């Protein structure tokens, strides 16, 4: 569980990494311009300061239960509409072949987009935990995972209680937190809440988040949660991860410790001491 302690987070996560890459490297970041391309509108990156400065951070989990923050707004309505259009054009695939239907039956798409990840981190980075302490080591935030997972829920689809797996880039770079964006409003669906629990059995509800278009939530990978069934309408979410780099331990070189030398008495004092010893032994 990741917890805040005086500005530093302490955490441990479990799980596996999504290993699917269905490639959408040219589509989702509509509005982020490339060199030489026309620029009809400001990009996500250019609007980062304006919208990011207005983002409100609201905890939805008690601090002792781990990181659980709501960020609003994280995306504008126009950005959500553009993302939805691109995702729909690319197409979702059912997850039934990868998971038991009783565990997860929503539709999903996985894609890589480094530009989108950089733009969102530029916008929201100030609202995300900057440092995490894990197993006695300190990790520093270095960006967002370029691998995105888009999910669509409809016709009663749900994602049962689970914990998210970390993304492991290498031995020194990994994720600890999930960052999830809501692309629809609750008024457009029935159900669809993200609910957080004390354990796998889901007997104790810790919190529930109702979808709100443009809002993002960030939470510890190790927190148990589910995606409530959507029985009417549609729900779309976009997930990535907050990445951290291991900090090298600080090494301090000190001079070797020497044993203190015994202070020698002046020669005259040593001579007197020997004479005294002789005199005492002769008595």
C-alpha positions in Angstrom: 0.0 0.0 0.0 1.3 3.4 -0.9 1.0 6.0 1.8 2.0 9.6 2.3 4.6 10.3 5.0 5.7 14.0 5.2 5.6 14.4 1.4 7.2 11.0 0.7 5.1 8.0 -0.2 5.8 4.5 1.0 4.5 1.6 -1.0 4.4 -2.0 -2.2 2.5 -3.2 -5.2 1.7 -6.6 -6.7 0.5 -7.9 -10.0 1.6 -8.4 -13.6 2.1 -6.0 -16.5 -0.2 -5.8 -19.5 1.8 -7.4 -22.2 -0.4 -6.4 -25.2 0.5 -3.8 -27.8 -2.1 -3.3 -30.4 -0.5 0.0 -31.6 -2.2 3.3 -31.9 0.8 5.5 -32.2 -0.7 7.9 -34.7 -4.1 8.7 -33.5 -5.1 9.4 -30.0 -3.0 12.5 -29.4 -5.1 14.5 -31.9 -4.2 18.1 -31.3 -0.6 17.5 -30.4 1.3 18.8 -33.4 4.3 17.3 -35.1 7.1 19.3 -36.8 5.8 20.8 -40.1 2.2 19.8 -39.5 -0.6 22.4 -39.6 -1.6 23.8 -36.2 -5.4 24.5 -36.3 -5.7 24.5 -32.5 -3.5 24.6 -29.4 -2.2 21.2 -28.4 -2.6 19.5 -25.1 1.0 20.4 -24.3 0.4 24.1 -25.0 -2.7 24.2 -22.9 -1.1 22.3 -20.1 -0.3 25.4 -17.9 -3.7 27.0 -18.3 -5.8 23.9 -17.5 -3.3 22.3 -15.1 -3.2 25.4 -13.0 -6.9 25.1 -12.4 -6.9 21.4 -11.6 -8.3 20.6 -8.1 -6.9 17.7 -6.2 -9.3 16.0 -3.9 -8.4 12.8 -1.8 -11.0 10.1 -1.9 -9.1 7.6 0.2 -7.9 8.1 3.8 -4.2 8.7 3.9 -3.5 5.5 5.9 -5.3 3.4 3.1 -3.0 4.5 0.3 -2.9 7.1 -2.5 -6.4 7.9 -3.8 -6.8 11.3 -5.5 -9.3 12.9 -7.8 -8.0 15.4 -10.4 -10.5 17.8 -12.0 -10.4 18.9 -14.6 -7.8 16.8 -16.2 -9.1 16.9 -19.7 -11.5 19.4 -21.4 -14.8 18.3 -23.0 -13.3 18.8 -26.4 -10.3 16.6 -25.6 -12.6 13.9 -24.3 -14.7 14.0 -27.5 -11.6 13.8 -29.7 -10.2 10.9 -27.7 -13.6 9.0 -27.9 -13.7 9.6 -31.7 -10.2 8.2 -32.2 -10.8 5.2 -29.9 -14.1 4.4 -31.6 -12.4 4.6 -35.1 -9.6 2.3 -34.0 -12.0 -0.2 -32.5 -12.3 -2.1 -29.3 -11.8 -5.8 -28.8 -13.5 -8.1 -26.2 -11.4 -9.3 -23.3 -13.3 -12.6 -23.1 -10.4 -14.5 -24.7 -7.9 -13.3 -22.1 -10.0 -13.4 -18.9 -12.9 -15.5 -17.5 -16.2 -13.7 -18.3 -17.2 -13.8 -14.6 -14.0 -11.8 -13.8 -13.8 -9.3 -16.7 -15.9 -8.9 -19.8 -15.5 -5.3 -20.9 -14.0 -4.3 -24.2 -10.4 -3.0 -24.4 -7.8 -1.5 -26.6 -4.1 -1.2 -25.9 -1.8 1.4 -27.6 1.4 3.3 -27.3 1.6 7.1 -27.5 4.7 8.7 -26.0 3.6 12.2 -27.1 0.2 11.9 -25.3 2.0 10.6 -22.2 4.4 13.5 -22.2 1.7 16.1 -22.7 -0.5 14.7 -19.8 2.5 14.5 -17.5 3.4 18.2 -18.3 -0.2 19.1 -17.4 -0.8 17.0 -14.3 2.7 16.3 -12.9 2.4 18.9 -10.2 -0.6 17.1 -8.8 1.1 13.7 -8.7 3.3 12.3 -5.8 6.9 13.2 -6.7 8.7 10.7 -4.5 7.9 7.2 -3.3 9.8 5.1 -0.7 9.6 1.4 -1.4 11.5 -1.4 0.5 14.0 1.1 1.9 14.7 2.8 -1.5 13.6 6.1 -2.8 12.0 6.5 -6.2 11.4 9.8 -8.1 8.6 10.5 -10.6 9.9 10.5 -14.2 6.8 10.7 -16.4 3.8 8.6 -17.5 3.7 5.2 -19.1 3.5 5.6 -22.9 1.3 2.4 -23.0 -2.4 3.3 -22.6 -5.3 0.9 -22.0 -8.7 2.1 -23.2 -11.8 0.3 -21.8 -15.4 0.4 -22.9 -18.3 -0.9 -20.7 -21.8 -1.5 -22.0 -24.6 -4.1 -21.9 -23.9 -5.1 -18.3 -20.1 -5.4 -18.7 -18.0 -5.1 -15.5 -14.5 -5.7 -14.1 -14.6 -7.6 -10.8 -12.4 -6.9 -7.8 -8.8 -6.8 -8.6 -5.5 -4.9 -8.2 -3.6 -3.3 -11.0 -0.2 -4.6 -12.0 2.9 -2.3 -12.3 4.6 -1.5 -15.6 8.3 -2.6 -15.4 10.4 -0.7 -17.9 13.7 -2.0 -16.5 15.2 -2.8 -13.1 15.3 0.9 -12.2 12.1 2.3 -13.8 8.6 1.1 -12.8 5.1 2.3 -12.0 3.5 2.5 -8.6 0.3 4.4 -9.3 -2.6 4.1 -11.8 -3.8 7.2 -13.6 -7.3 6.8 -15.0 -9.3 9.3 -17.1 -13.1 9.3 -17.4 -14.3 10.2 -20.9 -18.1 10.1 -20.2 -20.5 11.6 -17.6 -22.5 9.5 -15.2 -25.7 10.9 -16.8 -24.8 9.0 -19.9 -24.9 5.6 -18.2 -26.4 3.5 -15.4 -23.8 2.1 -13.0 -20.1 2.4 -13.9 -18.7 3.6 -10.6 -15.1 2.7 -9.6 -15.3 1.2 -6.1 -12.4 0.7 -3.7 -12.3 -2.0 -1.0 -10.3 -3.1 2.0 -9.6 -6.6 0.5 -10.4 -9.1 -2.2 -13.6 -10.1 -0.6 -15.1 -6.6 -1.0 -16.9 -6.7 2.3 -15.7 -3.3 3.4 -16.2 -0.4 0.9 -13.6 2.3 1.3 -14.7 4.7 -1.4 -16.6 5.0 -4.7 -16.0 7.4 -7.6 -18.8 8.3 -10.0 -17.6 8.9 -13.6 -17.4 12.6 -14.5 -16.1 13.5 -18.0 -12.6 15.0 -17.9 -11.9 13.9 -14.4 -8.9 11.7 -13.6 -8.2 9.5 -10.6 -4.8 8.4 -9.4 -4.4 5.5 -6.9 -2.0 2.9 -5.6 -1.7 -0.2 -7.8 -2.1 -2.3 -4.6 -5.6 -1.1 -3.6 -8.4 -3.5 -4.3 -11.1 -2.0 -6.6 -13.6 -2.9 -9.3 -15.5 -1.4 -12.2 -19.2 -1.6 -11.5 -21.4 -3.1 -14.3 -22.8 -0.6 -16.8 -26.4 -1.7 -17.4 -27.4 1.2 -19.7 -25.4 3.6 -21.9 -21.6 3.4 -22.2 -18.6 4.1 -20.1 -15.1 4.8 -21.5 -12.0 5.1 -19.4 -8.3 5.6 -20.4 -5.7 4.2 -18.1 -1.9 4.8 -17.9 0.6 4.6 -15.0 2.8 7.1 -13.1 6.4 6.0 -13.7 9.2 6.3 -11.1 13.0 5.9 -11.3 15.1 4.4 -8.5 17.4 6.9 -6.9 21.0 5.8 -6.5 22.0 5.6 -2.8 24.2 8.4 -1.6 27.8 7.2 -1.0 30.0 9.2 1.3 33.8 8.5 1.4 35.4 9.0 4.7 39.0 8.8 5.8 40.0 5.4 7.5 39.8 5.4 11.2 43.2 5.1 12.9 43.9 3.9 16.4 45.1 6.7 18.7 48.8 6.6 19.4 49.8 6.3 23.0 51.4 9.5 24.2 55.0 8.9 25.2 56.5 10.6 28.3 59.5 12.8 27.8 62.9 10.9 28.3 63.7 12.6 31.6 60.4 11.5 33.1 61.1 7.9 31.9 64.6 8.0 33.4 63.3 9.2 36.8 60.6 6.5 36.7 63.2 3.7 36.1 65.4 5.1 38.9 62.5 5.1 41.2 61.7 1.6 40.3 65.2 0.4 41.0 65.4 2.2 44.3 62.1 0.7 45.4 63.2 -2.8 44.4 66.5 -2.4 46.3 64.7 -1.4 49.5 
